[in-house]
């Protein structure tokens, strides 16, 4: 369909809570999902939330393929998650580096639940119910935060751990997500 412009931090639309999807298998929802897939792929992102392209609905997509450059990185299956509900499985919090297509060129160290269950539906209204940990859990929390109007810099505990990717990781090539 189309590659859309990604809203950047400062745009007030990124801070608005999104509303649940009510109707499935509609032309509008299919077009939204295709636009999100095209936009995420064009920017090599790990995930994208509908509000990032200016659509105020509870739709996120995410997925990370095995990359030979990052042999330790966890693979995350490509997922379309609608109307999500997240439940931490315990209290353990882990800090990890995140980037965001709405905060280009920057990274920050963000605390997230290490283990969680996520529930929701896919683009056909079929139930999704998974228990995940580590990077997969982090990606889901990051994307679902967008649906609550939260960008990752708002969760950073120590702002010295927020900065330009090229300054934080001068020797590495780090992909945005
Ligand atoms: Ni993001």
Backbone and ligand atoms as CSV (ligand in chain L), in Angstrom:
chain,resi,resn,atom,element,x,y,z
A,1,UNK,N,N,0.854,-1.192,0.000
A,1,UNK,CA,C,0.000,0.000,0.000
A,1,UNK,C,C,0.886,1.235,0.000
A,2,UNK,N,N,1.386,1.593,1.198
A,2,UNK,CA,C,2.127,2.861,1.208
A,2,UNK,C,C,3.049,2.956,2.415
A,3,UNK,N,N,4.173,3.578,2.163
A,3,UNK,CA,C,5.076,3.916,3.262
A,3,UNK,C,C,4.620,5.262,3.814
A,4,UNK,N,N,4.330,5.291,5.103
A,4,UNK,CA,C,3.815,6.519,5.728
A,4,UNK,C,C,4.928,7.245,6.485
A,5,UNK,N,N,4.731,8.532,6.688
A,5,UNK,CA,C,5.660,9.299,7.510
A,5,UNK,C,C,5.458,8.896,8.967
A,6,UNK,N,N,6.554,8.680,9.691
A,6,UNK,CA,C,6.466,8.333,11.111
A,6,UNK,C,C,6.516,9.627,11.929
A,7,UNK,N,N,5.525,9.798,12.794
A,7,UNK,CA,C,5.499,10.985,13.658
A,7,UNK,C,C,6.686,10.942,14.604
A,8,UNK,N,N,7.235,12.110,14.910
A,8,UNK,CA,C,8.390,12.163,15.797
A,8,UNK,C,C,8.024,12.802,17.127
A,9,UNK,N,N,8.760,12.439,18.149
A,9,UNK,CA,C,8.513,12.939,19.496
A,9,UNK,C,C,8.404,14.457,19.467
A,10,UNK,N,N,7.381,14.976,20.100
A,10,UNK,CA,C,7.055,16.387,20.049
A,10,UNK,C,C,5.688,16.569,19.401
A,11,UNK,N,N,5.324,15.628,18.530
A,11,UNK,CA,C,3.989,15.662,17.930
A,11,UNK,C,C,2.974,15.211,18.988
A,12,UNK,N,N,2.015,16.048,19.332
A,12,UNK,CA,C,1.103,15.706,20.436
A,12,UNK,C,C,0.272,14.455,20.189
A,13,UNK,N,N,0.123,14.036,18.934
A,13,UNK,CA,C,-0.663,12.821,18.649
A,13,UNK,C,C,-0.029,11.575,19.245
A,14,UNK,N,N,1.305,11.628,19.473
A,14,UNK,CA,C,1.982,10.458,20.055
A,14,UNK,C,C,1.655,10.272,21.534
A,15,UNK,N,N,1.070,11.281,22.159
A,15,UNK,CA,C,0.781,11.210,23.596
A,15,UNK,C,C,-0.679,10.892,23.882
A,16,UNK,N,N,-1.455,10.669,22.834
A,16,UNK,CA,C,-2.884,10.359,23.044
A,16,UNK,C,C,-3.086,8.852,23.176
A,17,UNK,N,N,-3.908,8.428,24.143
A,17,UNK,CA,C,-4.230,7.000,24.234
A,17,UNK,C,C,-5.020,6.554,23.002
A,18,UNK,N,N,-4.781,5.329,22.554
A,18,UNK,CA,C,-5.480,4.794,21.379
A,18,UNK,C,C,-6.737,4.051,21.792
A,19,UNK,N,N,-7.652,3.901,20.857
A,19,UNK,CA,C,-8.914,3.230,21.145
A,19,UNK,C,C,-8.910,1.813,20.550
A,20,UNK,N,N,-9.668,0.885,21.165
A,20,UNK,CA,C,-9.685,-0.492,20.671
A,20,UNK,C,C,-10.297,-0.596,19.269
A,21,UNK,N,N,-9.822,-1.589,18.524
A,21,UNK,CA,C,-10.425,-1.918,17.231
A,21,UNK,C,C,-11.731,-2.667,17.499
A,22,UNK,N,N,-12.785,-2.264,16.807
A,22,UNK,CA,C,-14.095,-2.907,17.010
A,22,UNK,C,C,-14.444,-3.864,15.887
A,23,UNK,N,N,-14.042,-3.507,14.660
A,23,UNK,CA,C,-14.442,-4.321,13.500
A,23,UNK,C,C,-13.212,-4.894,12.826
A,24,UNK,N,N,-13.305,-6.187,12.502
A,24,UNK,CA,C,-12.178,-6.876,11.879
A,24,UNK,C,C,-12.494,-7.212,10.425
A,25,UNK,N,N,-11.421,-7.551,9.684
A,25,UNK,CA,C,-11.531,-7.917,8.265
A,25,UNK,C,C,-12.184,-6.803,7.446
A,26,UNK,N,N,-11.967,-5.570,7.834
A,26,UNK,CA,C,-12.471,-4.454,7.034
A,26,UNK,C,C,-11.353,-3.956,6.126
A,27,UNK,N,N,-11.737,-3.287,5.067
A,27,UNK,CA,C,-10.742,-2.729,4.139
A,27,UNK,C,C,-9.854,-1.721,4.866
A,28,UNK,N,N,-10.455,-0.951,5.765
A,28,UNK,CA,C,-9.683,0.064,6.503
A,28,UNK,C,C,-8.602,-0.561,7.381
A,29,UNK,N,N,-8.977,-1.622,8.117
A,29,UNK,CA,C,-8.002,-2.260,9.007
A,29,UNK,C,C,-6.910,-2.937,8.179
A,30,UNK,N,N,-7.299,-3.605,7.097
A,30,UNK,CA,C,-6.300,-4.251,6.237
A,30,UNK,C,C,-5.323,-3.229,5.660
A,31,UNK,N,N,-5.843,-2.080,5.256
A,31,UNK,CA,C,-4.978,-1.041,4.687
A,31,UNK,C,C,-4.037,-0.482,5.752
A,32,UNK,N,N,-4.557,-0.282,6.953
A,32,UNK,CA,C,-3.716,0.214,8.049
A,32,UNK,C,C,-2.559,-0.745,8.303
A,33,UNK,N,N,-2.882,-2.047,8.394
A,33,UNK,CA,C,-1.838,-3.032,8.687
A,33,UNK,C,C,-0.813,-3.089,7.558
A,34,UNK,N,N,-1.269,-3.020,6.325
A,34,UNK,CA,C,-0.317,-3.051,5.215
A,34,UNK,C,C,0.572,-1.809,5.223
A,35,UNK,N,N,-0.003,-0.662,5.523
A,35,UNK,CA,C,0.800,0.562,5.615
A,35,UNK,C,C,1.843,0.432,6.729
A,36,UNK,N,N,1.434,-0.153,7.850
A,36,UNK,CA,C,2.373,-0.317,8.967
A,36,UNK,C,C,3.508,-1.265,8.580
A,37,UNK,N,N,3.162,-2.370,7.904
A,37,UNK,CA,C,4.199,-3.330,7.463
A,37,UNK,C,C,5.169,-2.660,6.506
A,38,UNK,N,N,4.638,-1.924,5.548
A,38,UNK,CA,C,5.493,-1.267,4.556
A,38,UNK,C,C,6.397,-0.241,5.220
A,39,UNK,N,N,5.830,0.513,6.148
A,39,UNK,CA,C,6.597,1.576,6.811
A,39,UNK,C,C,7.692,0.984,7.689
A,40,UNK,N,N,7.340,-0.052,8.464
A,40,UNK,CA,C,8.339,-0.688,9.329
A,40,UNK,C,C,9.466,-1.301,8.504
A,41,UNK,N,N,9.098,-1.976,7.414
A,41,UNK,CA,C,10.113,-2.628,6.583
A,41,UNK,C,C,11.041,-1.591,5.945
A,42,UNK,N,N,10.480,-0.480,5.517
A,42,UNK,CA,C,11.299,0.527,4.826
A,42,UNK,C,C,12.321,1.149,5.767
A,43,UNK,N,N,12.025,1.114,7.067
A,43,UNK,CA,C,12.912,1.746,8.046
A,43,UNK,C,C,13.684,0.714,8.863
A,44,UNK,N,N,13.517,-0.570,8.509
A,44,UNK,CA,C,14.239,-1.631,9.209
A,44,UNK,C,C,13.918,-1.665,10.699
A,45,UNK,N,N,12.675,-1.361,11.041
A,45,UNK,CA,C,12.302,-1.302,12.450
A,45,UNK,C,C,11.996,-2.673,13.025
A,46,UNK,N,N,12.049,-2.766,14.353
A,46,UNK,CA,C,11.682,-4.001,15.053
A,46,UNK,C,C,10.201,-4.007,15.383
A,47,UNK,N,N,9.581,-2.825,15.326
A,47,UNK,CA,C,8.169,-2.747,15.651
A,47,UNK,C,C,7.616,-1.383,15.276
A,48,UNK,N,N,6.293,-1.326,15.207
A,48,UNK,CA,C,5.635,-0.056,14.898
A,48,UNK,C,C,4.229,-0.098,15.486
A,49,UNK,N,N,3.791,1.031,16.013
A,49,UNK,CA,C,2.448,1.140,16.567
A,49,UNK,C,C,1.647,2.115,15.699
A,50,UNK,N,N,0.338,1.840,15.553
A,50,UNK,CA,C,-0.503,2.653,14.667
A,50,UNK,C,C,-0.407,4.156,14.953
A,51,UNK,N,N,-0.383,4.577,16.237
A,51,UNK,CA,C,-0.295,6.028,16.464
A,51,UNK,C,C,0.957,6.667,15.878
A,52,UNK,N,N,1.989,5.862,15.646
A,52,UNK,CA,C,3.209,6.423,15.047
A,52,UNK,C,C,2.998,6.858,13.602
A,53,UNK,N,N,1.959,6.325,12.947
A,53,UNK,CA,C,1.634,6.846,11.619
A,53,UNK,C,C,0.312,7.629,11.669
A,54,UNK,N,N,-0.021,8.089,12.859
A,54,UNK,CA,C,-1.130,9.021,13.003
A,54,UNK,C,C,-2.502,8.388,13.089
A,55,UNK,N,N,-2.545,7.074,13.368
A,55,UNK,CA,C,-3.840,6.391,13.481
A,55,UNK,C,C,-4.035,5.963,14.935
A,56,UNK,N,N,-5.106,6.456,15.520
A,56,UNK,CA,C,-5.337,6.326,16.951
A,56,UNK,C,C,-6.059,5.030,17.328
A,57,UNK,N,N,-5.515,3.894,16.874
A,57,UNK,CA,C,-6.128,2.594,17.154
A,57,UNK,C,C,-5.120,1.668,17.821
A,58,UNK,N,N,-5.646,0.702,18.595
A,58,UNK,CA,C,-4.775,-0.223,19.341
A,58,UNK,C,C,-4.274,-1.348,18.441
A,59,UNK,N,N,-3.330,-0.987,17.581
A,59,UNK,CA,C,-2.715,-1.946,16.658
A,59,UNK,C,C,-1.202,-1.774,16.723
A,60,UNK,N,N,-0.485,-2.871,16.989
A,60,UNK,CA,C,0.980,-2.830,16.901
A,60,UNK,C,C,1.444,-4.009,16.049
A,61,UNK,N,N,2.581,-3.832,15.415
A,61,UNK,CA,C,3.240,-4.946,14.727
A,61,UNK,C,C,4.683,-4.977,15.203
A,62,UNK,N,N,5.257,-6.172,15.225
A,62,UNK,CA,C,6.664,-6.280,15.616
A,62,UNK,C,C,7.222,-7.600,15.111
A,63,UNK,N,N,8.530,-7.689,15.101
A,63,UNK,CA,C,9.192,-8.921,14.675
A,63,UNK,C,C,10.644,-8.635,14.386
A,64,UNK,N,N,11.499,-9.574,14.787
A,64,UNK,CA,C,12.934,-9.431,14.555
A,64,UNK,C,C,13.446,-10.763,14.039
A,65,UNK,N,N,14.051,-10.731,12.867
A,65,UNK,CA,C,14.616,-11.957,12.300
A,65,UNK,C,C,16.024,-12.150,12.814
A,66,UNK,N,N,16.463,-13.406,12.780
A,66,UNK,CA,C,17.856,-13.708,13.129
A,66,UNK,C,C,18.773,-12.899,12.217
A,67,UNK,N,N,19.718,-12.211,12.824
A,67,UNK,CA,C,20.657,-11.395,12.048
A,67,UNK,C,C,22.066,-11.884,12.344
A,68,UNK,N,N,22.806,-12.300,11.308
A,68,UNK,CA,C,24.157,-12.823,11.561
A,68,UNK,C,C,25.088,-11.809,12.232
A,69,UNK,N,N,24.742,-10.540,12.098
A,69,UNK,CA,C,25.580,-9.527,12.751
A,69,UNK,C,C,25.345,-9.479,14.265
A,70,UNK,N,N,24.185,-9.982,14.692
A,70,UNK,CA,C,23.877,-10.004,16.129
A,70,UNK,C,C,23.493,-11.422,16.526
A,71,UNK,N,N,24.472,-12.315,16.591
A,71,UNK,CA,C,24.158,-13.742,16.829
A,71,UNK,C,C,23.460,-13.992,18.160
A,72,UNK,N,N,23.634,-13.077,19.113
A,72,UNK,CA,C,23.021,-13.289,20.426
A,72,UNK,C,C,21.599,-12.722,20.511
A,73,UNK,N,N,21.217,-11.947,19.516
A,73,UNK,CA,C,19.898,-11.317,19.580
A,73,UNK,C,C,18.814,-12.368,19.405
A,74,UNK,N,N,17.789,-12.247,20.235
A,74,UNK,CA,C,16.679,-13.189,20.228
A,74,UNK,C,C,15.791,-12.937,19.008
A,75,UNK,N,N,15.355,-14.004,18.356
A,75,UNK,CA,C,14.419,-13.857,17.255
A,75,UNK,C,C,13.016,-13.653,17.820
A,76,UNK,N,N,12.293,-12.717,17.235
A,76,UNK,CA,C,10.916,-12.470,17.665
A,76,UNK,C,C,10.029,-12.702,16.446
A,77,UNK,N,N,9.041,-13.613,16.540
A,77,UNK,CA,C,8.206,-13.887,15.373
A,77,UNK,C,C,7.411,-12.655,14.953
A,78,UNK,N,N,7.244,-12.478,13.642
A,78,UNK,CA,C,6.444,-11.342,13.179
A,78,UNK,C,C,5.014,-11.493,13.694
A,79,UNK,N,N,4.525,-10.449,14.325
A,79,UNK,CA,C,3.231,-10.513,14.998
A,79,UNK,C,C,2.430,-9.242,14.744
A,80,UNK,N,N,1.160,-9.435,14.450
A,80,UNK,CA,C,0.210,-8.319,14.406
A,80,UNK,C,C,-0.651,-8.475,15.649
A,81,UNK,N,N,-0.578,-7.507,16.544
A,81,UNK,CA,C,-1.254,-7.610,17.842
A,81,UNK,C,C,-2.218,-6.431,17.994
A,82,UNK,N,N,-3.480,-6.787,18.189
A,82,UNK,CA,C,-4.548,-5.782,18.263
A,82,UNK,C,C,-5.234,-5.877,19.621
A,83,UNK,N,N,-5.603,-4.732,20.167
A,83,UNK,CA,C,-6.263,-4.642,21.476
A,83,UNK,C,C,-5.501,-5.417,22.559
A,84,UNK,N,N,-4.217,-5.147,22.706
A,84,UNK,CA,C,-3.399,-5.963,23.618
A,84,UNK,C,C,-3.662,-5.697,25.098
A,85,UNK,N,N,-3.414,-6.768,25.868
A,85,UNK,CA,C,-3.433,-6.658,27.327
A,85,UNK,C,C,-2.158,-7.335,27.822
A,86,UNK,N,N,-1.381,-6.609,28.636
A,86,UNK,CA,C,-0.112,-7.118,29.127
A,86,UNK,C,C,-0.209,-7.394,30.617
A,87,UNK,N,N,0.324,-8.550,31.040
A,87,UNK,CA,C,0.338,-8.903,32.456
A,87,UNK,C,C,1.739,-9.376,32.828
A,88,UNK,N,N,2.448,-8.647,33.683
A,88,UNK,CA,C,3.770,-9.126,34.109
A,88,UNK,C,C,3.630,-10.461,34.821
A,89,UNK,N,N,4.609,-11.366,34.620
A,89,UNK,CA,C,4.533,-12.683,35.255
A,89,UNK,C,C,5.186,-12.685,36.633
A,90,UNK,N,N,6.056,-11.706,36.877
A,90,UNK,CA,C,6.637,-11.529,38.209
A,90,UNK,C,C,7.142,-10.092,38.285
A,91,UNK,N,N,7.867,-9.790,39.363
A,91,UNK,CA,C,8.271,-8.399,39.589
A,91,UNK,C,C,9.626,-8.050,38.997
A,92,UNK,N,N,10.283,-9.022,38.358
A,92,UNK,CA,C,11.652,-8.743,37.931
A,92,UNK,C,C,11.702,-7.710,36.794
A,93,UNK,N,N,12.549,-6.711,37.011
A,93,UNK,CA,C,12.728,-5.620,36.048
A,93,UNK,C,C,14.146,-5.710,35.499
A,94,UNK,N,N,14.277,-5.451,34.216
A,94,UNK,CA,C,15.599,-5.473,33.605
A,94,UNK,C,C,15.780,-4.192,32.788
A,95,UNK,N,N,16.991,-3.629,32.855
A,95,UNK,CA,C,17.280,-2.447,32.036
A,95,UNK,C,C,17.852,-2.907,30.699
A,96,UNK,N,N,17.453,-2.250,29.634
A,96,UNK,CA,C,17.988,-2.594,28.315
A,96,UNK,C,C,17.915,-1.390,27.395
A,97,UNK,N,N,18.764,-1.391,26.366
A,97,UNK,CA,C,18.807,-0.253,25.434
A,97,UNK,C,C,17.680,-0.340,24.431
A,98,UNK,N,N,17.042,0.793,24.197
A,98,UNK,CA,C,15.966,0.866,23.210
A,98,UNK,C,C,16.146,2.076,22.311
A,99,UNK,N,N,15.651,1.922,21.113
A,99,UNK,CA,C,15.504,3.047,20.207
A,99,UNK,C,C,14.066,3.061,19.738
A,100,UNK,N,N,13.710,4.056,18.933
A,100,UNK,CA,C,12.322,4.178,18.480
A,100,UNK,C,C,12.312,4.971,17.184
A,101,UNK,N,N,11.497,4.544,16.232
A,101,UNK,CA,C,11.419,5.259,14.958
A,101,UNK,C,C,10.880,6.677,15.147
A,102,UNK,N,N,10.218,6.936,16.277
A,102,UNK,CA,C,9.723,8.289,16.560
A,102,UNK,C,C,10.755,9.143,17.285
A,103,UNK,N,N,11.897,8.527,17.625
A,103,UNK,CA,C,12.977,9.249,18.311
A,103,UNK,C,C,14.276,8.919,17.555
A,104,UNK,N,N,14.352,9.311,16.286
A,104,UNK,CA,C,15.440,8.814,15.440
A,104,UNK,C,C,16.819,9.266,15.914
A,105,UNK,N,N,17.770,8.341,15.763
A,105,UNK,CA,C,19.162,8.685,16.051
A,105,UNK,C,C,19.543,8.632,17.512
A,106,UNK,N,N,18.613,8.156,18.356
A,106,UNK,CA,C,18.890,8.159,19.793
A,106,UNK,C,C,18.623,6.779,20.402
A,107,UNK,N,N,19.214,6.566,21.559
A,107,UNK,CA,C,18.955,5.354,22.330
A,107,UNK,C,C,18.896,5.709,23.814
A,108,UNK,N,N,18.225,4.851,24.565
A,108,UNK,CA,C,18.144,5.066,26.004
A,108,UNK,C,C,18.038,3.742,26.731
A,109,UNK,N,N,18.433,3.766,28.002
A,109,UNK,CA,C,18.390,2.568,28.842
A,109,UNK,C,C,17.063,2.580,29.602
A,110,UNK,N,N,16.231,1.556,29.350
A,110,UNK,CA,C,14.840,1.577,29.805
A,110,UNK,C,C,14.537,0.357,30.671
A,111,UNK,N,N,13.948,0.562,31.847
A,111,UNK,CA,C,13.534,-0.587,32.660
A,111,UNK,C,C,12.242,-1.196,32.134
A,112,UNK,N,N,12.234,-2.524,32.031
A,112,UNK,CA,C,11.022,-3.238,31.576
A,112,UNK,C,C,10.860,-4.515,32.389
A,113,UNK,N,N,9.627,-5.014,32.447
A,113,UNK,CA,C,9.415,-6.338,33.033
A,113,UNK,C,C,10.143,-7.377,32.196
A,114,UNK,N,N,10.809,-8.308,32.881
A,114,UNK,CA,C,11.581,-9.336,32.176
A,114,UNK,C,C,10.676,-10.406,31.565
A,115,UNK,N,N,9.600,-10.704,32.277
A,115,UNK,CA,C,8.695,-11.780,31.817
A,115,UNK,C,C,7.253,-11.283,31.828
A,116,UNK,N,N,6.546,-11.552,30.758
A,116,UNK,CA,C,5.143,-11.152,30.764
A,116,UNK,C,C,4.301,-12.035,29.857
A,117,UNK,N,N,3.011,-11.944,30.117
A,117,UNK,CA,C,2.021,-12.600,29.261
A,117,UNK,C,C,1.358,-11.497,28.443
A,118,UNK,N,N,1.189,-11.744,27.150
A,118,UNK,CA,C,0.392,-10.786,26.384
A,118,UNK,C,C,-0.739,-11.480,25.668
A,119,UNK,N,N,-1.860,-10.796,25.694
A,119,UNK,CA,C,-3.070,-11.313,25.080
A,119,UNK,C,C,-3.634,-10.253,24.146
A,120,UNK,N,N,-4.348,-10.703,23.161
A,120,UNK,CA,C,-4.964,-9.788,22.211
A,120,UNK,C,C,-5.499,-10.610,21.074
A,121,UNK,N,N,-5.674,-9.971,19.927
A,121,UNK,CA,C,-6.146,-10.690,18.749
A,121,UNK,C,C,-5.310,-10.275,17.551
A,122,UNK,N,N,-5.354,-11.112,16.502
A,122,UNK,CA,C,-4.654,-10.767,15.273
A,122,UNK,C,C,-5.608,-10.031,14.332
A,123,UNK,N,N,-5.170,-9.854,13.085
A,123,UNK,CA,C,-5.948,-9.030,12.146
A,123,UNK,C,C,-7.288,-9.673,11.763
A,124,UNK,N,N,-7.433,-10.999,12.045
A,124,UNK,CA,C,-8.713,-11.660,11.762
A,124,UNK,C,C,-9.586,-11.797,13.004
A,125,UNK,N,N,-9.107,-11.245,14.112
A,125,UNK,CA,C,-9.853,-11.358,15.354
A,125,UNK,C,C,-9.552,-12.633,16.113
A,126,UNK,N,N,-8.538,-13.393,15.646
A,126,UNK,CA,C,-8.165,-14.662,16.300
A,126,UNK,C,C,-7.294,-14.375,17.522
A,127,UNK,N,N,-7.553,-15.131,18.605
A,127,UNK,CA,C,-6.875,-14.867,19.872
A,127,UNK,C,C,-5.374,-15.134,19.829
A,128,UNK,N,N,-4.635,-14.248,20.487
A,128,UNK,CA,C,-3.200,-14.437,20.717
A,128,UNK,C,C,-3.002,-14.441,22.223
A,129,UNK,N,N,-2.246,-15.431,22.717
A,129,UNK,CA,C,-1.991,-15.520,24.155
A,129,UNK,C,C,-0.618,-16.155,24.331
A,130,UNK,N,N,0.376,-15.341,24.702
A,130,UNK,CA,C,1.756,-15.835,24.784
A,130,UNK,C,C,2.406,-15.400,26.088
A,131,UNK,N,N,3.319,-16.252,26.546
A,131,UNK,CA,C,4.194,-15.890,27.666
A,131,UNK,C,C,5.599,-15.765,27.108
A,132,UNK,N,N,6.218,-14.625,27.320
A,132,UNK,CA,C,7.526,-14.357,26.718
A,132,UNK,C,C,8.449,-13.713,27.748
A,133,UNK,N,N,9.728,-13.638,27.378
A,133,UNK,CA,C,10.728,-13.040,28.270
A,133,UNK,C,C,11.751,-12.273,27.446
A,134,UNK,N,N,12.560,-11.509,28.200
A,134,UNK,CA,C,13.748,-10.857,27.633
A,134,UNK,C,C,13.393,-9.905,26.477
A,135,UNK,N,N,14.107,-10.040,25.358
A,135,UNK,CA,C,13.953,-9.061,24.275
A,135,UNK,C,C,12.539,-9.056,23.703
A,136,UNK,N,N,11.967,-10.238,23.549
A,136,UNK,CA,C,10.581,-10.323,23.053
A,136,UNK,C,C,9.640,-9.533,23.979
A,137,UNK,N,N,9.804,-9.734,25.277
A,137,UNK,CA,C,8.972,-9.021,26.257
A,137,UNK,C,C,9.217,-7.511,26.183
A,138,UNK,N,N,10.461,-7.134,25.960
A,138,UNK,CA,C,10.814,-5.707,25.869
A,138,UNK,C,C,10.149,-5.055,24.663
A,139,UNK,N,N,10.210,-5.736,23.511
A,139,UNK,CA,C,9.630,-5.173,22.290
A,139,UNK,C,C,8.118,-4.975,22.466
A,140,UNK,N,N,7.461,-5.959,23.055
A,140,UNK,CA,C,6.010,-5.861,23.253
A,140,UNK,C,C,5.677,-4.684,24.178
A,141,UNK,N,N,6.436,-4.541,25.257
A,141,UNK,CA,C,6.173,-3.432,26.192
A,141,UNK,C,C,6.404,-2.078,25.524
A,142,UNK,N,N,7.463,-1.992,24.731
A,142,UNK,CA,C,7.752,-0.731,24.029
A,142,UNK,C,C,6.604,-0.371,23.081
A,143,UNK,N,N,6.178,-1.357,22.272
A,143,UNK,CA,C,5.137,-1.064,21.279
A,143,UNK,C,C,3.800,-0.754,21.949
A,144,UNK,N,N,3.453,-1.509,22.981
A,144,UNK,CA,C,2.162,-1.282,23.634
A,144,UNK,C,C,2.154,0.027,24.424
A,145,UNK,N,N,3.322,0.465,24.883
A,145,UNK,CA,C,3.411,1.792,25.499
A,145,UNK,C,C,2.928,2.887,24.540
A,146,UNK,N,N,3.231,2.723,23.246
A,146,UNK,CA,C,2.783,3.730,22.269
A,146,UNK,C,C,1.266,3.886,22.303
A,147,UNK,N,N,0.552,2.786,22.598
A,147,UNK,CA,C,-0.919,2.831,22.601
A,147,UNK,C,C,-1.455,3.576,23.827
A,148,UNK,N,N,-0.585,3.734,24.820
A,148,UNK,CA,C,-0.962,4.507,26.009
A,148,UNK,C,C,-0.380,5.918,25.944
A,149,UNK,N,N,0.217,6.266,24.817
A,149,UNK,CA,C,0.786,7.604,24.675
A,149,UNK,C,C,2.114,7.776,25.391
A,150,UNK,N,N,2.837,6.667,25.581
A,150,UNK,CA,C,4.108,6.715,26.298
A,150,UNK,C,C,5.251,6.403,25.347
A,151,UNK,N,N,6.247,7.283,25.312
A,151,UNK,CA,C,7.458,7.042,24.533
A,151,UNK,C,C,8.570,6.644,25.497
A,152,UNK,N,N,9.508,5.796,25.015
A,152,UNK,CA,C,10.479,5.218,25.939
A,152,UNK,C,C,11.282,6.253,26.748
A,153,UNK,N,N,11.598,7.456,26.191
A,153,UNK,CA,C,12.359,8.391,27.035
A,153,UNK,C,C,11.639,8.755,28.329
A,154,UNK,N,N,10.304,8.637,28.331
A,154,UNK,CA,C,9.532,8.966,29.528
A,154,UNK,C,C,9.760,7.950,30.638
A,155,UNK,N,N,10.344,6.798,30.312
A,155,UNK,CA,C,10.590,5.750,31.321
A,155,UNK,C,C,12.048,5.667,31.778
A,156,UNK,N,N,12.925,6.430,31.164
A,156,UNK,CA,C,14.344,6.343,31.520
A,156,UNK,C,C,14.543,6.875,32.945
A,157,UNK,N,N,15.291,6.100,33.747
A,157,UNK,CA,C,15.463,6.490,35.151
A,157,UNK,C,C,16.583,7.502,35.312
A,158,UNK,N,N,17.643,7.339,34.532
A,158,UNK,CA,C,18.814,8.211,34.655
A,158,UNK,C,C,19.088,8.790,33.275
A,159,UNK,N,N,18.821,10.080,33.118
A,159,UNK,CA,C,18.897,10.680,31.784
A,159,UNK,C,C,20.317,10.716,31.219
A,160,UNK,N,N,21.306,10.368,32.032
A,160,UNK,CA,C,22.650,10.220,31.466
A,160,UNK,C,C,22.718,8.999,30.559
A,161,UNK,N,N,21.713,8.108,30.703
A,161,UNK,CA,C,21.638,6.937,29.835
A,161,UNK,C,C,20.683,7.156,28.668
A,162,UNK,N,N,20.623,8.393,28.199
A,162,UNK,CA,C,19.821,8.736,27.021
A,162,UNK,C,C,20.688,9.615,26.148
A,163,UNK,N,N,20.813,9.266,24.870
A,163,UNK,CA,C,21.655,10.105,24.035
A,163,UNK,C,C,21.672,9.670,22.594
A,164,UNK,N,N,22.525,10.318,21.863
A,164,UNK,CA,C,22.653,10.015,20.437
A,164,UNK,C,C,23.368,8.679,20.262
A,165,UNK,N,N,22.781,7.843,19.416
A,165,UNK,CA,C,23.305,6.495,19.207
A,165,UNK,C,C,24.788,6.524,18.836
A,166,UNK,N,N,25.161,7.437,17.977
A,166,UNK,CA,C,26.551,7.493,17.504
A,166,UNK,C,C,27.518,7.835,18.632
A,167,UNK,N,N,27.045,8.571,19.647
A,167,UNK,CA,C,27.899,8.914,20.796
A,167,UNK,C,C,27.916,7.789,21.819
A,168,UNK,N,N,26.741,7.154,22.015
A,168,UNK,CA,C,26.659,6.069,23.004
A,168,UNK,C,C,27.402,4.833,22.534
A,169,UNK,N,N,27.311,4.533,21.242
A,169,UNK,CA,C,27.891,3.296,20.702
A,169,UNK,C,C,28.750,3.621,19.482
A,170,UNK,N,N,29.873,4.289,19.697
A,170,UNK,CA,C,30.669,4.749,18.548
A,170,UNK,C,C,31.213,3.618,17.677
A,171,UNK,N,N,31.345,2.423,18.255
A,171,UNK,CA,C,31.970,1.327,17.496
A,171,UNK,C,C,30.956,0.384,16.879
A,172,UNK,N,N,29.680,0.626,17.141
A,172,UNK,CA,C,28.684,-0.339,16.692
A,172,UNK,C,C,27.714,0.300,15.724
A,173,UNK,N,N,27.149,-0.593,14.919
A,173,UNK,CA,C,26.057,-0.180,14.060
A,173,UNK,C,C,24.799,-0.700,14.724
A,174,UNK,N,N,23.982,0.180,15.245
A,174,UNK,CA,C,22.799,-0.262,15.982
A,174,UNK,C,C,21.558,0.116,15.188
A,175,UNK,N,N,20.637,-0.843,15.091
A,175,UNK,CA,C,19.432,-0.559,14.325
A,175,UNK,C,C,18.386,0.119,15.188
A,176,UNK,N,N,17.600,0.925,14.554
A,176,UNK,CA,C,16.509,1.594,15.237
A,176,UNK,C,C,15.410,0.584,15.538
A,177,UNK,N,N,14.631,0.851,16.573
A,177,UNK,CA,C,13.382,0.117,16.705
A,177,UNK,C,C,12.351,1.027,17.330
L,1,NI,NI,NI,8.757,3.126,19.381
